[in-house]
Amino acid sequence: MNINLSNNNTNISINQSKESGSAILFVHGNTLSSKYFEYQLNSDILSEFRLVSFDLPGHGNSDKATNPEKAYSFNGLVDIIAQIADRLNLKDIVIVGHSLGGHIAIQSLNSLPSVKGILVCGTPPLAIPPRFDMAFLPEPKAQAFFKPEIAKNEALGIVEILNTKSEFKEVLTSDILNSDGKFRQFLFGSIAKGEFVDEIQSLNNYHGKVLICYGENENIVSSDYLNSIQVNNLWKGKTLKIEKSGHLAQVDNPIAFNSLLYDFASEVIG
């Protein structure tokens, strides 16, 4: 089901598997779209849950923001998630964030009191000040993720390091090139303005369970960093590795990812 949610005069494209039940809300990464959660929304093992994904403004089928400085800030993105949860009347939420979507999910915890658990994948939770040098691997092609304008050869470089299934490579390139460059410009500008909470502290203050995972062949985020951070309420007591996958673990190995998500959601929702 596709609906549009108006936020700051921007239409947000939303997909959901059904209209009731305990919810799993998916937040995608920078330059990507909700397409990369299709294996989850169409999963048999997850079908008992209300599965909801959406395109961030300036991505996928959502509009580009008419007020980009506000809508593309972390505060603006958190507000969008809160509005989606409110307008869809989402209950007993497990929020799942991939890559940048994981950062947005963590940033939104204080605005979503009904979140029972949070899963982030390919996301290094950052303290203040953030240690980007430790959290991310020194991959030159990944620098394009932070540029306002991405050339085609740079988009192809991003696709190469994502190293995902061949059938996704063409749509990946298209999504990257069609994403709004102002999103990256104003989002990372908002960090400089202090619109970014200490994510490790936020997770440690959070009342629910936290699942941090990464792909076995992750080449953007440092697994050493993920395994070194101290989060008190980690599910299973440790960061978890998804075998036979890279940065897009939910696409590369959906069977393992969905099984992990099912076990987590079933336990935290109860």
C-alpha positions as CSV (number, residue, x, y, z in Angstrom):
1,M,0.0,0.0,0.0
2,N,1.3,3.4,-1.0
3,I,0.2,6.6,0.7
4,N,1.6,10.1,0.9
5,L,2.2,12.0,4.1
6,S,2.5,15.7,3.9
7,N,5.4,17.2,5.9
8,N,6.7,20.7,5.4
9,N,4.8,20.7,2.1
10,T,6.8,17.6,1.0
11,N,5.0,14.3,0.1
12,I,6.6,11.3,1.7
13,S,6.1,7.9,0.0
14,I,5.2,5.1,2.4
15,N,4.7,1.4,1.9
16,Q,3.1,-0.9,4.4
17,S,2.2,-4.6,4.4
18,K,-1.0,-4.2,6.4
19,E,-2.8,-1.5,8.5
20,S,-2.7,-3.0,12.0
21,G,-0.6,-5.0,14.4
22,S,2.8,-4.5,16.1
23,A,4.9,-2.5,13.7
24,I,8.4,-2.8,12.3
25,L,9.4,0.6,10.8
26,F,12.3,0.6,8.3
27,V,14.6,3.6,7.7
28,H,16.9,3.5,4.7
29,G,20.3,5.0,4.1
30,N,21.8,8.0,2.4
31,T,21.2,8.1,-1.4
32,L,19.2,4.9,-1.2
33,S,15.4,4.3,-0.9
34,S,12.8,1.9,0.6
35,K,13.5,-0.5,-2.3
36,Y,16.3,-2.0,-0.2
37,F,13.7,-3.3,2.3
38,E,11.6,-5.2,-0.3
39,Y,13.0,-8.5,0.9
40,Q,11.7,-7.6,4.4
41,L,8.2,-6.3,3.4
42,N,7.6,-9.4,1.3
43,S,9.0,-11.8,3.9
44,D,6.8,-14.7,5.0
45,I,8.6,-15.0,8.3
46,L,7.9,-11.4,9.1
47,S,4.3,-11.4,7.9
48,E,2.8,-11.4,11.3
49,F,4.1,-7.9,11.8
50,R,2.9,-4.6,10.3
51,L,5.9,-3.8,8.1
52,V,6.3,-0.1,7.2
53,S,9.0,1.5,5.0
54,F,9.2,5.0,3.5
55,D,11.4,7.1,1.3
56,L,13.3,9.9,3.0
57,P,12.6,13.3,1.4
58,G,14.8,13.8,-1.6
59,H,15.0,10.0,-2.2
60,G,13.0,7.4,-4.1
61,N,9.4,8.3,-4.7
62,S,9.3,11.1,-2.1
63,D,9.4,14.7,-3.1
64,K,12.5,16.9,-2.8
65,A,12.0,19.2,0.2
66,T,10.8,22.7,-0.5
67,N,12.5,23.9,2.7
68,P,15.7,21.7,2.6
69,E,17.6,23.4,5.4
70,K,14.8,22.4,7.8
71,A,13.6,19.1,6.3
72,Y,17.0,17.7,5.6
73,S,18.4,18.4,9.1
74,F,18.5,15.6,11.7
75,N,15.7,17.4,13.6
76,G,13.6,17.5,10.4
77,L,14.1,13.9,9.7
78,V,13.3,12.9,13.3
79,D,10.1,15.0,12.9
80,I,9.1,13.1,9.8
81,I,9.5,9.7,11.5
82,A,7.4,10.9,14.5
83,Q,4.7,12.2,12.1
84,I,4.7,8.8,10.3
85,A,4.3,6.9,13.5
86,D,1.5,9.3,14.6
87,R,-0.4,9.4,11.4
88,L,-0.3,5.7,10.9
89,N,-1.0,5.1,14.6
90,L,2.0,2.7,14.9
91,K,2.1,0.7,18.1
92,D,4.7,-1.5,19.8
93,I,7.3,-0.4,17.3
94,V,10.6,-2.0,16.4
95,I,12.6,0.5,14.4
96,V,15.1,-0.8,11.9
97,G,17.7,1.6,10.5
98,H,20.3,0.8,7.8
99,S,23.5,2.9,7.4
100,L,22.4,6.6,7.8
101,G,18.9,5.3,8.6
102,G,20.4,3.8,11.7
103,H,21.7,7.1,12.8
104,I,18.3,8.7,12.1
105,A,16.6,5.9,14.1
106,I,18.8,6.4,17.1
107,Q,18.3,10.2,16.9
108,S,14.5,9.6,17.0
109,L,14.4,7.5,20.1
110,N,13.4,10.4,22.4
111,S,10.5,11.3,20.0
112,L,9.1,7.7,19.8
113,P,8.0,6.5,23.2
114,S,6.4,3.4,21.8
115,V,9.6,1.9,20.4
116,K,10.1,-1.5,22.0
117,G,13.4,-2.2,20.3
118,I,15.9,-0.7,17.8
119,L,18.0,-2.6,15.2
120,V,20.7,-0.8,13.4
121,C,22.8,-2.4,10.6
122,G,25.8,-1.0,8.9
123,T,25.6,1.9,11.4
124,P,28.4,3.0,13.8
125,P,26.7,4.7,16.8
126,L,28.7,7.9,17.3
127,A,29.5,9.8,20.5
128,I,30.1,13.5,20.8
129,P,32.5,14.5,19.4
130,P,32.1,11.8,16.7
131,R,35.2,9.8,15.8
132,F,34.6,9.3,12.1
133,D,38.2,8.2,11.6
134,M,37.6,5.2,13.9
135,A,34.0,4.4,12.9
136,F,34.5,4.3,9.1
137,L,37.0,2.5,7.0
138,P,39.4,4.5,4.8
139,E,37.6,3.8,1.6
140,P,38.1,6.8,-0.9
141,K,35.1,5.9,-3.0
142,A,32.8,6.3,0.1
143,Q,33.7,10.0,0.3
144,A,31.1,10.6,-2.5
145,F,28.4,9.8,0.1
146,F,29.1,13.2,1.7
147,K,29.2,15.3,-1.5
148,P,26.3,17.6,-2.4
149,E,26.6,16.5,-6.1
150,I,27.6,13.0,-7.1
151,A,28.9,12.4,-10.7
152,K,28.0,9.2,-12.5
153,N,31.5,7.7,-12.1
154,E,31.3,8.4,-8.4
155,A,27.9,6.7,-8.2
156,L,29.4,3.7,-9.9
157,G,32.2,3.8,-7.3
158,I,29.6,3.7,-4.5
159,V,27.8,0.8,-6.2
160,E,31.2,-1.0,-6.4
161,I,32.0,-0.8,-2.7
162,L,28.4,-1.7,-1.7
163,N,29.2,-4.9,-3.6
164,T,25.6,-6.2,-3.6
165,K,23.6,-8.4,-5.9
166,S,24.0,-7.7,-9.6
167,E,20.2,-7.2,-10.1
168,F,20.3,-4.2,-7.8
169,K,23.3,-2.4,-9.3
170,E,21.4,-0.5,-12.0
171,V,18.7,0.6,-9.7
172,L,21.3,1.5,-7.1
173,T,23.1,3.8,-9.6
174,S,19.8,5.4,-10.5
175,D,18.8,6.0,-6.9
176,I,22.1,7.6,-6.1
177,L,22.0,9.9,-9.1
178,N,18.4,10.9,-8.5
179,S,18.8,11.7,-4.8
180,D,18.7,15.3,-3.9
181,G,22.2,16.7,-3.4
182,K,20.9,19.3,-1.0
183,F,20.0,16.5,1.4
184,R,23.6,15.7,2.0
185,Q,24.6,19.4,2.1
186,F,22.1,20.3,4.8
187,L,22.2,17.0,6.7
188,F,25.9,17.1,7.4
189,G,25.6,20.9,8.0
190,S,23.1,20.2,10.8
191,I,25.8,18.2,12.6
192,A,28.0,21.2,12.6
193,K,25.2,23.2,14.1
194,G,24.9,20.7,17.0
195,E,21.7,19.0,15.8
196,F,23.0,15.6,16.7
197,V,22.7,13.8,20.0
198,D,25.4,11.5,21.4
199,E,24.2,8.2,20.0
200,I,26.1,5.9,22.4
201,Q,24.7,7.9,25.4
202,S,21.2,7.8,23.8
203,L,21.3,4.0,23.4
204,N,22.6,3.6,27.0
205,N,19.7,5.8,28.2
206,Y,17.2,3.9,26.1
207,H,14.8,1.6,28.1
208,G,14.5,-1.1,25.4
209,K,16.7,-3.6,23.7
210,V,19.3,-2.7,21.1
211,L,20.5,-4.9,18.2
212,I,23.7,-3.8,16.4
213,C,24.7,-5.9,13.4
214,Y,26.9,-5.7,10.3
215,G,27.7,-7.7,7.2
216,E,30.6,-10.1,7.2
217,N,32.1,-8.3,4.2
218,E,31.3,-4.8,5.4
219,N,33.8,-2.4,3.8
220,I,32.4,1.0,4.8
221,V,31.9,0.7,8.6
222,S,34.7,-0.6,10.9
223,S,33.7,-3.8,12.6
224,D,36.4,-3.2,15.1
225,Y,34.7,0.0,16.1
226,L,31.3,-1.7,16.3
227,N,32.7,-4.4,18.6
228,S,34.5,-1.9,20.8
229,I,31.7,0.5,21.7
230,Q,30.0,0.0,25.1
231,V,26.2,-0.3,24.9
232,N,24.6,-1.6,28.1
233,N,21.4,-3.1,26.7
234,L,22.7,-5.0,23.7
235,W,20.6,-7.9,22.7
236,K,22.5,-11.1,23.1
237,G,25.2,-9.0,24.8
238,K,27.3,-8.3,21.7
239,T,27.3,-6.9,18.2
240,L,26.2,-9.5,15.7
241,K,27.7,-10.4,12.3
242,I,25.5,-11.4,9.3
243,E,27.4,-13.9,7.2
244,K,27.7,-13.7,3.4
245,S,26.8,-10.0,3.2
246,G,28.3,-6.6,2.9
247,H,27.0,-3.1,3.7
248,L,23.5,-4.0,2.4
249,A,23.1,-7.0,4.6
250,Q,19.3,-7.0,4.3
251,V,19.6,-7.4,0.6
252,D,22.7,-9.6,0.4
253,N,21.5,-12.2,2.9
254,P,17.8,-11.6,3.5
255,I,17.1,-15.0,5.0
256,A,19.7,-14.5,7.8
257,F,18.7,-10.9,8.3
258,N,15.0,-11.6,8.4
259,S,15.5,-14.5,10.8
260,L,17.5,-12.3,13.1
261,L,14.9,-9.5,12.9
262,Y,12.1,-12.0,13.6
263,D,13.7,-13.4,16.7
264,F,14.5,-9.9,18.0
265,A,11.1,-8.4,17.3
266,S,9.3,-11.4,18.7
267,E,11.2,-11.1,22.0
268,V,11.1,-7.4,22.5
269,I,7.5,-7.0,21.5
270,G,6.4,-10.1,23.5
